[in-house]
Amino acid sequence: MKAFELFIPDKILHPLVLSIPHCGTHIDEEIKSKMTKESLSLIDTDWILQDLYKFAKEMQIPVIYANYSRYQIDLNRPLPQEKSLYTRKTSSLVPTHTFNEEEIYLNYNPSQEDIADRIKKIYDPYYQQIHDLFDLVQMSFDQVLLFDAHSIRRSVKKISDQDFSDVMLGNRDGLTCDNRLLEQGIQVFERHGYNHSNNFPFKGGNITRSFSDLSKGRHSIQLEMSQDIYMTPEPKFDRCEKMLKDLLQEFSNVMKDLGKRK
């Protein structure tokens, strides 16, 4: 199994890169055999985001999305030698518990060798490919935005006592991208009738942090969404898709304008 799926357009039209790190559902059989029956439902998956964002290919935006489940390795967590950026309790790089704190494995804990193998096989290639996509898009645009796409159940009490907003943008409290993107996001969400929050309760994970370097024109932002705004047939799916297409187009416009002002 490949670590990820990749789409590179024939022509770069937008200063954007789209990453979807948690939509994967593949788990190697050797690992799957050690998991509980309940965990095999993969409840914490960012379901069908690769389908919801299919329009990005039509827009000629480079897209990378994971094939492997976050239960095998979580692409949005720091490596063991890196400092955690999370102030609240969260899942680990190679999780042993679900968001509901239910055990993933039966009488098994991944060894250091297991973890190193998953990093080499899945994690490192994903991060390297994002670096390569930045290099590619910056051949056409000075200022480029990595858009990291996520979704989650409306309520996860172990994360927050409150239900989540429809849509939640995060840029590490202004550290990882120009705040004009957040301002533009608010306009798009309100135009399409979605309630929203910025940097609460999600500020952007390790991918958002790792690929931001404003001095080099590299911006990053995370969008978290409650899954019930799209996880039903028409019209909810279509309505959400329309909003996201509008959002990426507006973000492209902001990034192009930032490039002009450089």
Secondary structure per residue as TSV (DSSP state, phi and psi in degrees):
chain	resnum	aa	ss	phi	psi
A	1	M	-	360.0	131.2
A	2	K	-	-69.0	149.2
A	3	A	S	-64.8	-31.5
A	4	F	E	-156.2	165.0
A	5	E	E	-103.1	148.1
A	6	L	E	-137.7	134.8
A	7	F	E	-123.8	124.2
A	8	I	-	-121.4	118.0
A	9	P	-	-70.4	160.9
A	10	D	S	-66.5	-31.7
A	11	K	S	-136.3	136.2
A	12	I	-	-85.3	112.3
A	13	L	-	-106.0	-18.1
A	14	H	S	-132.0	145.9
A	15	P	S	-83.0	53.6
A	16	L	E	-133.7	149.6
A	17	V	E	-131.3	131.5
A	18	L	E	-107.1	125.7
A	19	S	E	-119.0	135.3
A	20	I	E	-130.6	89.5
A	21	P	T	-84.7	-13.0
A	22	H	T	-119.4	18.7
A	23	C	-	-89.5	-10.3
A	24	G	-	-67.1	148.3
A	25	T	-	-127.6	-1.9
A	26	H	B	-77.3	137.3
A	27	I	-	-135.3	131.1
A	28	D	-	-58.9	143.5
A	29	E	H	-58.8	-38.0
A	30	E	H	-60.6	-38.0
A	31	I	H	-77.8	-41.3
A	32	K	H	-58.7	-35.7
A	33	S	T	-66.0	-17.1
A	34	K	T	-96.4	-3.8
A	35	M	B	-91.2	156.2
A	36	T	-	-73.2	158.3
A	37	K	T	-60.8	-39.3
A	38	E	T	-66.3	-41.1
A	39	S	G	-69.3	-22.6
A	40	L	G	-68.5	-10.4
A	41	S	G	-73.2	-13.7
A	42	L	-	53.7	47.5
A	43	I	T	-59.3	-25.1
A	44	D	T	-91.7	12.2
A	45	T	S	-68.6	146.2
A	46	D	-	-85.6	81.7
A	47	W	T	-59.9	134.6
A	48	I	T	47.1	27.3
A	49	L	H	-63.4	-31.0
A	50	Q	H	-62.8	-27.6
A	51	D	H	-80.8	-40.7
A	52	L	H	-62.0	-35.4
A	53	Y	T	-96.6	17.8
A	54	K	T	-57.9	-29.1
A	55	F	H	-60.0	-22.9
A	56	A	H	-61.4	-33.4
A	57	K	H	-66.7	-38.9
A	58	E	H	-64.6	-30.7
A	59	M	T	-80.5	-4.4
A	60	Q	T	66.7	42.0
A	61	I	-	-101.1	130.3
A	62	P	-	-60.4	136.1
A	63	V	E	-131.0	134.5
A	64	I	E	-129.0	131.3
A	65	Y	E	-141.4	149.4
A	66	A	E	-76.9	145.1
A	67	N	-	-94.6	-30.4
A	68	Y	B	-87.2	144.6
A	69	S	-	-65.7	148.3
A	70	R	T	-64.3	-16.0
A	71	Y	T	-73.7	-25.0
A	72	Q	T	-79.3	-44.3
A	73	I	-	-161.4	138.3
A	74	D	-	-95.3	110.7
A	75	L	T	-70.3	-10.0
A	76	N	T	-107.8	27.3
A	77	R	S	-122.8	151.7
A	78	P	-	-70.0	157.1
A	79	L	-	-68.7	161.7
A	80	P	T	-55.7	-34.3
A	81	Q	T	-83.2	-5.4
A	82	E	S	-96.8	151.5
A	83	K	-	-72.7	134.7
A	84	S	-	-67.5	143.0
A	85	L	-	-102.6	3.8
A	86	Y	-	-97.1	133.9
A	87	T	S	-93.0	-24.0
A	88	R	S	-99.3	164.2
A	89	K	-	-67.1	134.9
A	90	T	-	-147.7	173.7
A	91	S	-	-71.4	158.8
A	92	S	-	-96.4	177.4
A	93	L	S	-54.5	-48.9
A	94	V	S	-117.1	93.4
A	95	P	-	-70.6	148.9
A	96	T	S	-116.0	-3.9
A	97	H	B	-138.0	149.9
A	98	T	-	-76.7	176.1
A	99	F	T	-59.4	-27.6
A	100	N	T	-86.1	9.2
A	101	E	-	63.5	29.8
A	102	E	-	-92.6	143.2
A	103	E	B	-66.9	138.4
A	104	I	S	-85.8	-34.5
A	105	Y	B	-112.5	155.3
A	106	L	S	-98.5	110.0
A	107	N	S	51.5	45.8
A	108	Y	-	-153.8	139.9
A	109	N	-	-129.9	129.7
A	110	P	-	-57.5	131.3
A	111	S	-	-77.9	169.5
A	112	Q	H	-61.0	-34.6
A	113	E	H	-67.7	-40.8
A	114	D	H	-60.6	-46.3
A	115	I	H	-63.8	-43.9
A	116	A	H	-61.5	-37.2
A	117	D	H	-66.3	-40.8
A	118	R	H	-68.1	-37.4
A	119	I	I	-61.4	-48.3
A	120	K	I	-66.1	-39.0
A	121	K	I	-80.7	-34.7
A	122	I	I	-122.5	-51.3
A	123	Y	I	-69.0	-55.6
A	124	D	H	-59.4	-43.7
A	125	P	H	-61.3	-36.6
A	126	Y	H	-64.4	-46.8
A	127	Y	H	-66.4	-39.8
A	128	Q	H	-63.5	-38.6
A	129	Q	H	-66.7	-36.4
A	130	I	H	-63.6	-42.7
A	131	H	H	-56.2	-44.4
A	132	D	H	-65.5	-36.3
A	133	L	H	-68.3	-38.4
A	134	F	H	-58.3	-47.0
A	135	D	H	-58.5	-42.3
A	136	L	H	-63.4	-50.8
A	137	V	H	-68.6	-31.6
A	138	Q	T	-74.7	-2.6
A	139	M	T	-73.4	-20.2
A	140	S	T	-111.6	-26.9
A	141	F	-	-136.3	138.8
A	142	D	S	-71.6	-41.8
A	143	Q	S	-107.7	122.5
A	144	V	E	-129.4	142.4
A	145	L	E	-114.5	128.2
A	146	L	E	-90.3	120.5
A	147	F	E	-104.8	110.6
A	148	D	E	-100.6	115.3
A	149	A	E	-101.2	132.8
A	150	H	E	-141.5	163.7
A	151	S	E	-150.8	161.9
A	152	I	E	-156.3	157.3
A	153	R	-	-58.4	149.1
A	154	R	S	-57.9	-32.7
A	155	S	-	-133.6	123.5
A	156	V	-	-134.6	98.5
A	157	K	T	-63.4	-25.4
A	158	K	T	-72.8	-15.8
A	159	I	T	-99.1	-44.3
A	160	S	-	-152.7	140.4
A	161	D	S	-71.0	-20.7
A	162	Q	S	-96.2	148.8
A	163	D	-	-63.7	149.0
A	164	F	-	-76.7	156.6
A	165	S	-	-67.6	169.4
A	166	D	S	-60.6	-49.1
A	167	V	E	-136.5	142.1
A	168	M	E	-140.1	110.7
A	169	L	E	-89.4	145.2
A	170	G	E	-138.3	133.3
A	171	N	S	-137.4	36.1
A	172	R	T	54.1	45.4
A	173	D	T	57.4	43.8
A	174	G	T	91.0	2.3
A	175	L	T	-84.5	-26.2
A	176	T	S	-106.7	-8.1
A	177	C	S	-159.3	165.9
A	178	D	-	-64.0	134.2
A	179	N	T	-68.2	-11.6
A	180	R	H	-62.9	-25.3
A	181	L	H	-67.6	-41.8
A	182	L	H	-63.6	-41.9
A	183	E	H	-62.5	-41.6
A	184	Q	H	-68.1	-37.0
A	185	G	H	-60.0	-43.1
A	186	I	H	-57.7	-43.4
A	187	Q	H	-62.3	-42.3
A	188	V	H	-65.2	-46.6
A	189	F	H	-61.0	-43.5
A	190	E	H	-70.7	-33.1
A	191	R	H	-62.7	-34.1
A	192	H	T	-98.9	1.5
A	193	G	T	81.2	30.5
A	194	Y	-	-107.1	136.2
A	195	N	-	-78.4	153.6
A	196	H	E	-150.3	164.2
A	197	S	E	-148.9	155.9
A	198	N	E	-117.2	127.3
A	199	N	S	59.0	26.3
A	200	F	S	-152.5	129.1
A	201	P	S	-84.3	2.7
A	202	F	-	-110.3	124.9
A	203	K	-	-100.5	-6.3
A	204	G	-	110.1	131.9
A	205	G	-	-91.9	-154.9
A	206	N	H	-65.1	-33.6
A	207	I	H	-65.5	-44.9
A	208	T	H	-58.8	-42.9
A	209	R	H	-69.8	-43.0
A	210	S	H	-69.5	-29.3
A	211	F	T	-107.0	12.0
A	212	S	-	-92.9	123.4
A	213	D	B	-149.5	85.5
A	214	L	G	-62.8	-27.7
A	215	S	G	-66.1	-21.8
A	216	K	G	-106.0	11.1
A	217	G	T	76.0	22.9
A	218	R	E	-110.3	111.3
A	219	H	E	-108.9	157.2
A	220	S	E	-146.9	147.2
A	221	I	E	-148.6	148.1
A	222	Q	E	-113.5	136.8
A	223	L	E	-115.8	118.3
A	224	E	E	-103.5	139.8
A	225	M	E	-132.7	145.2
A	226	S	E	-73.1	132.5
A	227	Q	G	-67.2	-22.9
A	228	D	G	-72.8	-5.7
A	229	I	G	-82.0	-8.4
A	230	Y	T	-141.2	-13.8
A	231	M	S	-82.9	40.8
A	232	T	S	-140.8	159.8
A	233	P	T	-61.9	-179.1
A	234	E	T	-47.0	145.8
A	235	P	T	-95.0	-4.2
A	236	K	H	-61.0	-45.4
A	237	F	H	-59.4	-48.2
A	238	D	H	-65.0	-39.1
A	239	R	H	-63.7	-43.7
A	240	C	H	-66.2	-42.2
A	241	E	H	-59.0	-41.8
A	242	K	H	-62.9	-41.8
A	243	M	H	-63.0	-44.8
A	244	L	H	-65.6	-38.5
A	245	K	H	-62.4	-42.9
A	246	D	H	-61.7	-43.3
A	247	L	H	-61.3	-47.9
A	248	L	H	-66.5	-35.3
A	249	Q	H	-65.6	-42.5
A	250	E	H	-66.6	-39.5
A	251	F	H	-63.8	-38.1
A	252	S	H	-60.9	-42.3
A	253	N	H	-63.5	-41.9
A	254	V	H	-61.9	-45.5
A	255	M	H	-66.0	-37.7
A	256	K	H	-64.5	-39.7
A	257	D	H	-66.4	-39.3
A	258	L	H	-62.1	-36.6
A	259	G	H	-65.0	-35.3
A	260	K	H	-67.6	-31.9
A	261	R	H	-85.1	-8.5
A	262	K	-	-60.3	360.0
